Amino acid sequence: MTGSPETAAGDRPRVVVAVPPGLRGQFFTDAVWRELERAAHLVVVDDHRDRAAVAAALPGARALITAWGAPKVDTALLDAADRLELVAHTGSAVAPYVTEDVFRRGVRVTQAGDEMARPVAEVALAFTLALLHRVHRFDHALRSGVDWAAASEAPPRHEIHGSAIGVIGASRTGRAYIALARAMGARVSVTDPFLSEADARELGVESVSLETLLSRSRIVAVHAPVTEETHRMLGARQLALMPDGAGLVNTARSWLVDEDALLAELSSGRLDAAIDVFDAEPLPVVHPFRALPNVLLTPHQAAGSVECRQRLGTSAVNEVLRLLAGRPPVHAVTADALARLH
């Protein structure tokens, strides 16, 4: 645990940064870090998973910046945080990092999820184009030593222009993906119980049931939130509705898809998929997904762009600066956000 050398004393407010060195370098540009140092006495917890170290840093702190893997702020940590007013999370879902006690004690909670929408949408679009053009199949065939003629064989390929694209969830990322897909000429339908007809018209999409979307979409992109209601919403029955040769894109969470049912469909060769998220992470080396030629895999990196990481850090710092300036947060969440489990 370290403090800023030039801020070891004085009347400036205390801010705890529970972000490990590697992520700090990605999240906080030099300019953003200097701005935070000028405004506050920083206490940096390098081992941000160490609950005791975080607890020891919290007395007197007005704000806590958290990263993935930080201990959950519960009653015990709050008892040490005698002046805490804000938990600024550098990620999206806050449920793993705060409890209802945080909200009951009047501590504000912010998140930076808005900054992830564009890069994740871009990766989902890249996945969509790859599946439509079977790029993953060609790549796998050539790398595995198949001869040129055999490697040239693939199911029918399609352009995105005019293709029926189905989007499950008009979330922030879902809407960003919709805009990108429609800009390339896709015909987009959406299933989302909270999407009004007016919003659907504004987005330029057709609102349909999940069953209708699955049965008529060439590509299905998953962008729903993680809640009790969405757990395994795509199971064997739902996946069976997808047309032969269709593709599934999942850059959201594996929670939404029955992985065993998906594996069965993919193993048959009936469907293709592009997947960034898995039940077991890291994905085991022996996992069957790794050997399938009709599957494109990435290691949970859809939001890993340089620009996105820097925006996440800047967003959290800006929330702290607003607090210290007596201004309200921009990206505050309520206790209802705890229903998003991951």
N, C-alpha and C positions, 0 to 999 in steps of 0.2 A: 504494500500500500504506500502510495507516494502522494505528496502534495506539490503544487506548483512552487518552485523555489522562490519566486518573487512574491508569493502570496502567503508566506508562512504566518504572517500576523496581520493585524488590521481589522477593520470593521466590515470588510466585504462579506457578503453572504456565502455560506458554505454550500458547495454542490458536490455530490458524490457521483463519480463516473465509473460504473461497474461494467466496463467493456474491456476485453482482453487486448493486448498490444496489437495483434494481427488485425483485428477488426477496427481498432482505433485508427490505424493507418489507412484503412479503406473508407471508414465513415467520415472522418473529420479532416478536411483540408487544413493546411497550415493557417490560412486566413480565418477559417471558422473557429479553429482551436484557440487562436490568439484572441479572438473576440470574446470567447467564453472566459478565457483567463483574465481578461481585463475587467470583466463584470463580476467575477466570483473567485473565492478561494477554493481551488479544486482539490479534491481528494480522490485519487485514482486507485481503483482496486484492480490489479492485474489479474489475480486469480478470481475472476468474477463468479465462479461457481462455489467459492468458499463462503458458506453462509456466515461463519463466524467473522470472517474478514469484512463482509458487507455490514454486519451488525455493528462491528467496532467502528466503522466509518460513519455511521448514520447519526449519532448524537450531534445535535446542532445544525444538521443539514436541512436546507429548505427544499432541495430538489435532488432527485435520484434519476440518473440516466441508466437504463438497462439495455442489455443485449440478449440474444438467444442463449439460453442455458443459465441465466441468472436465477438465484433462488427466489421462490415466490414470496412476495411481501405479504406476510400474514400477521396475526396478532403479536407474535413474539418479536418480529422485526419492527413492527410499529411501536412496540413498547420502548425500543431503543431509539426510534426516530421521533424524538420529542418535539421537533419543529418542522417536520416534513409537510410540505404543501403540494408537491407535485412528483409523480412518477412519469417520466418521459421515456417511453419504450421506442427503441429504434426499429422495431419490426411492426407487424400488423396485428395479429391476434394477441390480446393481452391476458386471456384466461390462464395461460400457464405461469403468469408472473405476478398477478395480484389476486387478492381475495375480496369478498364482499366487505370485510372489515375496513379495507382501504377507503371505500366509498362512504361507509358509515361514519368514519372519522373525518370526513370532509376533505380528504386528500384527492386532488385532481389527477386524472390519468389521461395521458395522450398516447397516440400511436402514429406511425408514419406510413401506414398501409397505402395511402393514396399514391405515394411515390413509386410503389411497385407495379401499379396497374399497367403502365406503358411497356416496360421491358417484358413482363410476363405475357402481355398481349402480343408483343412482337415475336416472342418465342413460339407461342401458340400458332401464330400465323405461319412462321417458318415450318413448324410441324405440319400444318395443314397443307402447305405447298408440297412438302416432301412426300406426304402420303398420297396426295392426288397424282403426283408424277412418279410414284414408286421409287424415289431416289434411294431410299434405305435398302430396298431389295437389290437394286443394281450394285450398290456399294458392297453389300454383304456378299453377293455372288462373286464379284471381282476379287475381293480380299480373301475369299475362301478357296481360290484357285480354280473355279469353274471356267471352262473354256468360253471364248468370246460369244459364240452362238448361243450357248445355253444361258450365259449371263444376260443376254439381251432379251430373254423371255420374261414377261411379267404380265399380271392382269391388266385389263384396260386402264389407260391413263386419261386424266381429265385436267382441263384448265379450271382455275377458280372462277373465272368469268362465267356466269350462268349456272354454276354449281349450287346445289341445295346444301346449305350449311346450317346445322342445328346447334344452338347455344343453350346449354343448361345453366341458367342463372344469369340474370342481368345485374351482376355485381359491378364494382368499379372496373375490375379487370375484364369482365364480360362485355361491358359497354365499350371499353377501349378496343377489344378484339372485334366487336361488331363494326365499329367505325372503320377499322383497317380492312376487314373482309368486304364490307359494302363498297369501300373505295376501289376495290379490285373487281367489282362487278358480281359478287356473290349474291345469291338470293337467300336471305337469312330468316330463319324462324327461331323463336325463343320460347322456352318454357320456364316460367317463374311465377309462383303463386302471388307474388307481390307486385308484379308488373301490370300497371293499369293500361287500358286501351289507349289512353292519351299518350302515355310514355312510349308505348309500342309504336304509335304513329310517328312520334318525334324521332325515335331511333330508326325508323324506316324498316321495321321488322313485322313479321306476323306472329302473334301470340297464339301458341297451340299447346295441346296437352303433351305430356312426356311421351306417351305411346305414339302419337301422331308424328312428333319430331323424330323419334328413333326410326320409325318405319319408312320415312321418306328422305332422310338426310344422307348425303354422300360422305360428309364428315360431321361428326358430333364432337363439339368442344365443351369440356366440363369446366364451369366457372362458378359453381354453387358454393355457398358458405358451408362450413363444417358445423353442423348442429346434430342433436339427437335425431331429428326428423330426416336428415339427409344421409344417415349412415347406411352404406351399401345400397344407395338408391338405384344403382345400376347392377342388378344381379343377373342370374342366368335367364330369367324370363324376359327382362328388359333387353339384354344384349341380343337375344334371339330375334328380336323385332328388327334389328338393323339389317339392311339389304346385304346380300353377298357382295364382297369387295369394298364395303364401306370401311371407314377408318374412325378410330376413337383417339381424341387428343385429350390428355390429362396433365395440365400444369397446375392443378389446384391442390388436391390432397387425395391420397389413396383411400382415405376414409369413405369417399363417395362411391367407390367401385368395389364390387366383390372380386378380389384379385384372383381367386381360384376359378370363378366363372369366366373371367376374362381370359385367363390362361387356357382354359378349355377351348374357347372360341379361336384363340390365336394359334393354338397347337393344331387345330383342324385346317388352318390356312384360310378360313372363310372371311375373317376380318384382318385388317391391319391396325396398328396402334403406334402412337408416339407418346412416351411416358416420361415424366420428370420426377414423379413422386411414387413411393413404394411403401408397402406395409412394413418391411424391414429395411432400415437404412443404417449403415451402408447395405446396398443390395448384395446378398451373398454371391461369391464368385460362381458357385454351382447353381445359381437360380436358373430355371428353365428359360426365363425371358431372354437371358444373355445369348442363347443359341438360336433363337428364332429369326429367320431372315425377313419376316414381315413385321418386325418390331424395331422402332427407333427409340433408343434409350439415352437419357442424360441424367447425371447424378444430382438431382434437386438443385439445379443452378439457373432456373428460369429468371430469377430476379438478381442474378449475380453480376450485372454489368457495372463497370466503373462508375458510370454516371448515376445509376440507381443507388449504389452503396453510399456515394457522397451525398445524394439527396436525403437518404435516410438519416444520416448524421446531422445534416444541416437542419432538417425538420425538427429533430429532438432538441438541438441547441437553441433553435429559434423559440421553441416553446418555453425553455428555461429562461431565456432573455425576456420574453414577454412577462413571465411571472415576476421576475426581478424588477421589471419596469412598471408593475401594477396593472398590466393589461391581461385580458382574458385569453385563454388558449384558443388556437384555431382548430386543432384536431383532437379535442376532448372526446372521451367516450364515457358512457354511463355504465352502471352495473349490469345493464342488459347485455353488454358486450361479453360478459362471462359465459353466455350461452354459446358463443363461438368457441368450440373446444380446442381447436388447434390453430 
